[in-house]
Amino acid sequence: MQTVTRHSTPDIWLDQMFSAQAARKGGVVRRSLAWVEREVGRDRFIHEVRIRGFHLIETADQFLVVCHNGSIRILF
């Protein structure tokens, strides 16, 4: 069994992610599911995205966070 090493505290990781230029300017932030699980956990991540009013999309092994609270439409 492989030991998973966290690289920072969950709060620091989240602060860094949501202070990224893409997050601040209403863009899209992409993170791997494995990285999210290791650094903060899935439930905490979903909660943090939700309280900011952002949109969260899960696709394959990635989370995509649309960093604005406006409507979105998936075309295909």
Phi and psi restraints in degrees (range 20) as a CNS / XPLOR table:
assign (resid 1 and name C) (resid 2 and name N)
       (resid 2 and name CA) (resid 2 and name C) 1.0 -87.1 20.0 2
assign (resid 2 and name N) (resid 2 and name CA)
       (resid 2 and name C) (resid 3 and name N) 1.0 136.1 20.0 2
assign (resid 2 and name C) (resid 3 and name N)
       (resid 3 and name CA) (resid 3 and name C) 1.0 -83.2 20.0 2
assign (resid 3 and name N) (resid 3 and name CA)
       (resid 3 and name C) (resid 4 and name N) 1.0 131.4 20.0 2
assign (resid 3 and name C) (resid 4 and name N)
       (resid 4 and name CA) (resid 4 and name C) 1.0 -97.5 20.0 2
assign (resid 4 and name N) (resid 4 and name CA)
       (resid 4 and name C) (resid 5 and name N) 1.0 128.7 20.0 2
assign (resid 4 and name C) (resid 5 and name N)
       (resid 5 and name CA) (resid 5 and name C) 1.0 -106.7 20.0 2
assign (resid 5 and name N) (resid 5 and name CA)
       (resid 5 and name C) (resid 6 and name N) 1.0 123.8 20.0 2
assign (resid 5 and name C) (resid 6 and name N)
       (resid 6 and name CA) (resid 6 and name C) 1.0 -79.1 20.0 2
assign (resid 6 and name N) (resid 6 and name CA)
       (resid 6 and name C) (resid 7 and name N) 1.0 139.5 20.0 2
assign (resid 6 and name C) (resid 7 and name N)
       (resid 7 and name CA) (resid 7 and name C) 1.0 -93.0 20.0 2
assign (resid 7 and name N) (resid 7 and name CA)
       (resid 7 and name C) (resid 8 and name N) 1.0 -16.8 20.0 2
assign (resid 7 and name C) (resid 8 and name N)
       (resid 8 and name CA) (resid 8 and name C) 1.0 -158.9 20.0 2
assign (resid 8 and name N) (resid 8 and name CA)
       (resid 8 and name C) (resid 9 and name N) 1.0 -179.4 20.0 2
assign (resid 8 and name C) (resid 9 and name N)
       (resid 9 and name CA) (resid 9 and name C) 1.0 -77.5 20.0 2
assign (resid 9 and name N) (resid 9 and name CA)
       (resid 9 and name C) (resid 10 and name N) 1.0 155.1 20.0 2
assign (resid 9 and name C) (resid 10 and name N)
       (resid 10 and name CA) (resid 10 and name C) 1.0 -55.6 20.0 2
assign (resid 10 and name N) (resid 10 and name CA)
       (resid 10 and name C) (resid 11 and name N) 1.0 -40.7 20.0 2
assign (resid 10 and name C) (resid 11 and name N)
       (resid 11 and name CA) (resid 11 and name C) 1.0 -63.8 20.0 2
assign (resid 11 and name N) (resid 11 and name CA)
       (resid 11 and name C) (resid 12 and name N) 1.0 -43.0 20.0 2
assign (resid 11 and name C) (resid 12 and name N)
       (resid 12 and name CA) (resid 12 and name C) 1.0 -64.7 20.0 2
assign (resid 12 and name N) (resid 12 and name CA)
       (resid 12 and name C) (resid 13 and name N) 1.0 -44.3 20.0 2
assign (resid 12 and name C) (resid 13 and name N)
       (resid 13 and name CA) (resid 13 and name C) 1.0 -59.5 20.0 2
assign (resid 13 and name N) (resid 13 and name CA)
       (resid 13 and name C) (resid 14 and name N) 1.0 -46.2 20.0 2
assign (resid 13 and name C) (resid 14 and name N)
       (resid 14 and name CA) (resid 14 and name C) 1.0 -65.2 20.0 2
assign (resid 14 and name N) (resid 14 and name CA)
       (resid 14 and name C) (resid 15 and name N) 1.0 -43.0 20.0 2
assign (resid 14 and name C) (resid 15 and name N)
       (resid 15 and name CA) (resid 15 and name C) 1.0 -58.2 20.0 2
assign (resid 15 and name N) (resid 15 and name CA)
       (resid 15 and name C) (resid 16 and name N) 1.0 -43.9 20.0 2
assign (resid 15 and name C) (resid 16 and name N)
       (resid 16 and name CA) (resid 16 and name C) 1.0 -65.2 20.0 2
assign (resid 16 and name N) (resid 16 and name CA)
       (resid 16 and name C) (resid 17 and name N) 1.0 -42.1 20.0 2
assign (resid 16 and name C) (resid 17 and name N)
       (resid 17 and name CA) (resid 17 and name C) 1.0 -64.5 20.0 2
assign (resid 17 and name N) (resid 17 and name CA)
       (resid 17 and name C) (resid 18 and name N) 1.0 -47.8 20.0 2
assign (resid 17 and name C) (resid 18 and name N)
       (resid 18 and name CA) (resid 18 and name C) 1.0 -80.8 20.0 2
assign (resid 18 and name N) (resid 18 and name CA)
       (resid 18 and name C) (resid 19 and name N) 1.0 -5.9 20.0 2
assign (resid 18 and name C) (resid 19 and name N)
       (resid 19 and name CA) (resid 19 and name C) 1.0 -99.1 20.0 2
assign (resid 19 and name N) (resid 19 and name CA)
       (resid 19 and name C) (resid 20 and name N) 1.0 -1.2 20.0 2
assign (resid 19 and name C) (resid 20 and name N)
       (resid 20 and name CA) (resid 20 and name C) 1.0 -60.3 20.0 2
assign (resid 20 and name N) (resid 20 and name CA)
       (resid 20 and name C) (resid 21 and name N) 1.0 151.0 20.0 2
assign (resid 20 and name C) (resid 21 and name N)
       (resid 21 and name CA) (resid 21 and name C) 1.0 -55.0 20.0 2
assign (resid 21 and name N) (resid 21 and name CA)
       (resid 21 and name C) (resid 22 and name N) 1.0 -43.0 20.0 2
assign (resid 21 and name C) (resid 22 and name N)
       (resid 22 and name CA) (resid 22 and name C) 1.0 -61.2 20.0 2
assign (resid 22 and name N) (resid 22 and name CA)
       (resid 22 and name C) (resid 23 and name N) 1.0 -40.5 20.0 2
assign (resid 22 and name C) (resid 23 and name N)
       (resid 23 and name CA) (resid 23 and name C) 1.0 -68.8 20.0 2
assign (resid 23 and name N) (resid 23 and name CA)
       (resid 23 and name C) (resid 24 and name N) 1.0 -40.1 20.0 2
assign (resid 23 and name C) (resid 24 and name N)
       (resid 24 and name CA) (resid 24 and name C) 1.0 -69.9 20.0 2
assign (resid 24 and name N) (resid 24 and name CA)
       (resid 24 and name C) (resid 25 and name N) 1.0 -28.8 20.0 2
assign (resid 24 and name C) (resid 25 and name N)
       (resid 25 and name CA) (resid 25 and name C) 1.0 -103.0 20.0 2
assign (resid 25 and name N) (resid 25 and name CA)
       (resid 25 and name C) (resid 26 and name N) 1.0 16.3 20.0 2
assign (resid 25 and name C) (resid 26 and name N)
       (resid 26 and name CA) (resid 26 and name C) 1.0 78.6 20.0 2
assign (resid 26 and name N) (resid 26 and name CA)
       (resid 26 and name C) (resid 27 and name N) 1.0 21.7 20.0 2
assign (resid 26 and name C) (resid 27 and name N)
       (resid 27 and name CA) (resid 27 and name C) 1.0 -89.1 20.0 2
assign (resid 27 and name N) (resid 27 and name CA)
       (resid 27 and name C) (resid 28 and name N) 1.0 -156.2 20.0 2
assign (resid 27 and name C) (resid 28 and name N)
       (resid 28 and name CA) (resid 28 and name C) 1.0 -118.2 20.0 2
assign (resid 28 and name N) (resid 28 and name CA)
       (resid 28 and name C) (resid 29 and name N) 1.0 134.5 20.0 2
assign (resid 28 and name C) (resid 29 and name N)
       (resid 29 and name CA) (resid 29 and name C) 1.0 -116.2 20.0 2
assign (resid 29 and name N) (resid 29 and name CA)
       (resid 29 and name C) (resid 30 and name N) 1.0 133.3 20.0 2
assign (resid 29 and name C) (resid 30 and name N)
       (resid 30 and name CA) (resid 30 and name C) 1.0 -115.6 20.0 2
assign (resid 30 and name N) (resid 30 and name CA)
       (resid 30 and name C) (resid 31 and name N) 1.0 133.4 20.0 2
assign (resid 30 and name C) (resid 31 and name N)
       (resid 31 and name CA) (resid 31 and name C) 1.0 -139.2 20.0 2
assign (resid 31 and name N) (resid 31 and name CA)
       (resid 31 and name C) (resid 32 and name N) 1.0 143.6 20.0 2
assign (resid 31 and name C) (resid 32 and name N)
       (resid 32 and name CA) (resid 32 and name C) 1.0 -72.4 20.0 2
assign (resid 32 and name N) (resid 32 and name CA)
       (resid 32 and name C) (resid 33 and name N) 1.0 147.2 20.0 2
assign (resid 32 and name C) (resid 33 and name N)
       (resid 33 and name CA) (resid 33 and name C) 1.0 -58.6 20.0 2
assign (resid 33 and name N) (resid 33 and name CA)
       (resid 33 and name C) (resid 34 and name N) 1.0 -41.8 20.0 2
assign (resid 33 and name C) (resid 34 and name N)
       (resid 34 and name CA) (resid 34 and name C) 1.0 -63.0 20.0 2
assign (resid 34 and name N) (resid 34 and name CA)
       (resid 34 and name C) (resid 35 and name N) 1.0 -40.6 20.0 2
assign (resid 34 and name C) (resid 35 and name N)
       (resid 35 and name CA) (resid 35 and name C) 1.0 -66.0 20.0 2
assign (resid 35 and name N) (resid 35 and name CA)
       (resid 35 and name C) (resid 36 and name N) 1.0 -43.7 20.0 2
assign (resid 35 and name C) (resid 36 and name N)
       (resid 36 and name CA) (resid 36 and name C) 1.0 -60.5 20.0 2
assign (resid 36 and name N) (resid 36 and name CA)
       (resid 36 and name C) (resid 37 and name N) 1.0 -47.1 20.0 2
assign (resid 36 and name C) (resid 37 and name N)
       (resid 37 and name CA) (resid 37 and name C) 1.0 -57.8 20.0 2
assign (resid 37 and name N) (resid 37 and name CA)
       (resid 37 and name C) (resid 38 and name N) 1.0 -42.9 20.0 2
assign (resid 37 and name C) (resid 38 and name N)
       (resid 38 and name CA) (resid 38 and name C) 1.0 -69.0 20.0 2
assign (resid 38 and name N) (resid 38 and name CA)
       (resid 38 and name C) (resid 39 and name N) 1.0 -43.2 20.0 2
assign (resid 38 and name C) (resid 39 and name N)
       (resid 39 and name CA) (resid 39 and name C) 1.0 -85.0 20.0 2
assign (resid 39 and name N) (resid 39 and name CA)
       (resid 39 and name C) (resid 40 and name N) 1.0 -39.6 20.0 2
assign (resid 39 and name C) (resid 40 and name N)
       (resid 40 and name CA) (resid 40 and name C) 1.0 -135.6 20.0 2
assign (resid 40 and name N) (resid 40 and name CA)
       (resid 40 and name C) (resid 41 and name N) 1.0 -20.0 20.0 2
assign (resid 40 and name C) (resid 41 and name N)
       (resid 41 and name CA) (resid 41 and name C) 1.0 90.7 20.0 2
assign (resid 41 and name N) (resid 41 and name CA)
       (resid 41 and name C) (resid 42 and name N) 1.0 145.6 20.0 2
assign (resid 41 and name C) (resid 42 and name N)
       (resid 42 and name CA) (resid 42 and name C) 1.0 -59.7 20.0 2
assign (resid 42 and name N) (resid 42 and name CA)
       (resid 42 and name C) (resid 43 and name N) 1.0 -48.7 20.0 2
assign (resid 42 and name C) (resid 43 and name N)
       (resid 43 and name CA) (resid 43 and name C) 1.0 -62.3 20.0 2
assign (resid 43 and name N) (resid 43 and name CA)
       (resid 43 and name C) (resid 44 and name N) 1.0 -43.4 20.0 2
assign (resid 43 and name C) (resid 44 and name N)
       (resid 44 and name CA) (resid 44 and name C) 1.0 -64.4 20.0 2
assign (resid 44 and name N) (resid 44 and name CA)
       (resid 44 and name C) (resid 45 and name N) 1.0 -41.6 20.0 2
assign (resid 44 and name C) (resid 45 and name N)
       (resid 45 and name CA) (resid 45 and name C) 1.0 -61.4 20.0 2
assign (resid 45 and name N) (resid 45 and name CA)
       (resid 45 and name C) (resid 46 and name N) 1.0 -48.5 20.0 2
assign (resid 45 and name C) (resid 46 and name N)
       (resid 46 and name CA) (resid 46 and name C) 1.0 -58.8 20.0 2
assign (resid 46 and name N) (resid 46 and name CA)
       (resid 46 and name C) (resid 47 and name N) 1.0 -43.9 20.0 2
assign (resid 46 and name C) (resid 47 and name N)
       (resid 47 and name CA) (resid 47 and name C) 1.0 -59.4 20.0 2
assign (resid 47 and name N) (resid 47 and name CA)
       (resid 47 and name C) (resid 48 and name N) 1.0 -46.4 20.0 2
assign (resid 47 and name C) (resid 48 and name N)
       (resid 48 and name CA) (resid 48 and name C) 1.0 -65.1 20.0 2
assign (resid 48 and name N) (resid 48 and name CA)
       (resid 48 and name C) (resid 49 and name N) 1.0 -38.0 20.0 2
assign (resid 48 and name C) (resid 49 and name N)
       (resid 49 and name CA) (resid 49 and name C) 1.0 -66.0 20.0 2
assign (resid 49 and name N) (resid 49 and name CA)
       (resid 49 and name C) (resid 50 and name N) 1.0 -44.3 20.0 2
assign (resid 49 and name C) (resid 50 and name N)
       (resid 50 and name CA) (resid 50 and name C) 1.0 -63.0 20.0 2
assign (resid 50 and name N) (resid 50 and name CA)
       (resid 50 and name C) (resid 51 and name N) 1.0 -44.1 20.0 2
assign (resid 50 and name C) (resid 51 and name N)
       (resid 51 and name CA) (resid 51 and name C) 1.0 -68.5 20.0 2
assign (resid 51 and name N) (resid 51 and name CA)
       (resid 51 and name C) (resid 52 and name N) 1.0 -20.3 20.0 2
assign (resid 51 and name C) (resid 52 and name N)
       (resid 52 and name CA) (resid 52 and name C) 1.0 -84.5 20.0 2
assign (resid 52 and name N) (resid 52 and name CA)
       (resid 52 and name C) (resid 53 and name N) 1.0 -8.3 20.0 2
assign (resid 52 and name C) (resid 53 and name N)
       (resid 53 and name CA) (resid 53 and name C) 1.0 77.7 20.0 2
assign (resid 53 and name N) (resid 53 and name CA)
       (resid 53 and name C) (resid 54 and name N) 1.0 16.9 20.0 2
assign (resid 53 and name C) (resid 54 and name N)
       (resid 54 and name CA) (resid 54 and name C) 1.0 -85.7 20.0 2
assign (resid 54 and name N) (resid 54 and name CA)
       (resid 54 and name C) (resid 55 and name N) 1.0 172.3 20.0 2
assign (resid 54 and name C) (resid 55 and name N)
       (resid 55 and name CA) (resid 55 and name C) 1.0 -105.5 20.0 2
assign (resid 55 and name N) (resid 55 and name CA)
       (resid 55 and name C) (resid 56 and name N) 1.0 143.0 20.0 2
assign (resid 55 and name C) (resid 56 and name N)
       (resid 56 and name CA) (resid 56 and name C) 1.0 -124.5 20.0 2
assign (resid 56 and name N) (resid 56 and name CA)
       (resid 56 and name C) (resid 57 and name N) 1.0 127.3 20.0 2
assign (resid 56 and name C) (resid 57 and name N)
       (resid 57 and name CA) (resid 57 and name C) 1.0 -121.2 20.0 2
assign (resid 57 and name N) (resid 57 and name CA)
       (resid 57 and name C) (resid 58 and name N) 1.0 133.7 20.0 2
assign (resid 57 and name C) (resid 58 and name N)
       (resid 58 and name CA) (resid 58 and name C) 1.0 -108.9 20.0 2
assign (resid 58 and name N) (resid 58 and name CA)
       (resid 58 and name C) (resid 59 and name N) 1.0 127.2 20.0 2
assign (resid 58 and name C) (resid 59 and name N)
       (resid 59 and name CA) (resid 59 and name C) 1.0 -142.2 20.0 2
assign (resid 59 and name N) (resid 59 and name CA)
       (resid 59 and name C) (resid 60 and name N) 1.0 126.7 20.0 2
assign (resid 59 and name C) (resid 60 and name N)
       (resid 60 and name CA) (resid 60 and name C) 1.0 51.3 20.0 2
assign (resid 60 and name N) (resid 60 and name CA)
       (resid 60 and name C) (resid 61 and name N) 1.0 -115.7 20.0 2
assign (resid 60 and name C) (resid 61 and name N)
       (resid 61 and name CA) (resid 61 and name C) 1.0 -110.1 20.0 2
assign (resid 61 and name N) (resid 61 and name CA)
       (resid 61 and name C) (resid 62 and name N) 1.0 27.2 20.0 2
assign (resid 61 and name C) (resid 62 and name N)
       (resid 62 and name CA) (resid 62 and name C) 1.0 -129.3 20.0 2
assign (resid 62 and name N) (resid 62 and name CA)
       (resid 62 and name C) (resid 63 and name N) 1.0 149.3 20.0 2
assign (resid 62 and name C) (resid 63 and name N)
       (resid 63 and name CA) (resid 63 and name C) 1.0 -103.3 20.0 2
assign (resid 63 and name N) (resid 63 and name CA)
       (resid 63 and name C) (resid 64 and name N) 1.0 135.6 20.0 2
assign (resid 63 and name C) (resid 64 and name N)
       (resid 64 and name CA) (resid 64 and name C) 1.0 -114.6 20.0 2
assign (resid 64 and name N) (resid 64 and name CA)
       (resid 64 and name C) (resid 65 and name N) 1.0 124.3 20.0 2
assign (resid 64 and name C) (resid 65 and name N)
       (resid 65 and name CA) (resid 65 and name C) 1.0 -108.3 20.0 2
assign (resid 65 and name N) (resid 65 and name CA)
       (resid 65 and name C) (resid 66 and name N) 1.0 118.8 20.0 2
assign (resid 65 and name C) (resid 66 and name N)
       (resid 66 and name CA) (resid 66 and name C) 1.0 -90.7 20.0 2
assign (resid 66 and name N) (resid 66 and name CA)
       (resid 66 and name C) (resid 67 and name N) 1.0 110.4 20.0 2
assign (resid 66 and name C) (resid 67 and name N)
       (resid 67 and name CA) (resid 67 and name C) 1.0 -89.6 20.0 2
assign (resid 67 and name N) (resid 67 and name CA)
       (resid 67 and name C) (resid 68 and name N) 1.0 56.4 20.0 2
assign (resid 67 and name C) (resid 68 and name N)
       (resid 68 and name CA) (resid 68 and name C) 1.0 -155.7 20.0 2
assign (resid 68 and name N) (resid 68 and name CA)
       (resid 68 and name C) (resid 69 and name N) 1.0 165.4 20.0 2
assign (resid 68 and name C) (resid 69 and name N)
       (resid 69 and name CA) (resid 69 and name C) 1.0 -105.2 20.0 2
assign (resid 69 and name N) (resid 69 and name CA)
       (resid 69 and name C) (resid 70 and name N) 1.0 10.0 20.0 2
assign (resid 69 and name C) (resid 70 and name N)
       (resid 70 and name CA) (resid 70 and name C) 1.0 -73.8 20.0 2
assign (resid 70 and name N) (resid 70 and name CA)
       (resid 70 and name C) (resid 71 and name N) 1.0 171.1 20.0 2
assign (resid 70 and name C) (resid 71 and name N)
       (resid 71 and name CA) (resid 71 and name C) 1.0 -69.6 20.0 2
assign (resid 71 and name N) (resid 71 and name CA)
       (resid 71 and name C) (resid 72 and name N) 1.0 154.4 20.0 2
assign (resid 71 and name C) (resid 72 and name N)
       (resid 72 and name CA) (resid 72 and name C) 1.0 -130.4 20.0 2
assign (resid 72 and name N) (resid 72 and name CA)
       (resid 72 and name C) (resid 73 and name N) 1.0 155.5 20.0 2
assign (resid 72 and name C) (resid 73 and name N)
       (resid 73 and name CA) (resid 73 and name C) 1.0 -139.1 20.0 2
assign (resid 73 and name N) (resid 73 and name CA)
       (resid 73 and name C) (resid 74 and name N) 1.0 123.7 20.0 2
assign (resid 73 and name C) (resid 74 and name N)
       (resid 74 and name CA) (resid 74 and name C) 1.0 -90.5 20.0 2
assign (resid 74 and name N) (resid 74 and name CA)
       (resid 74 and name C) (resid 75 and name N) 1.0 118.6 20.0 2
assign (resid 74 and name C) (resid 75 and name N)
       (resid 75 and name CA) (resid 75 and name C) 1.0 -83.2 20.0 2
assign (resid 75 and name N) (resid 75 and name CA)
       (resid 75 and name C) (resid 76 and name N) 1.0 -36.7 20.0 2
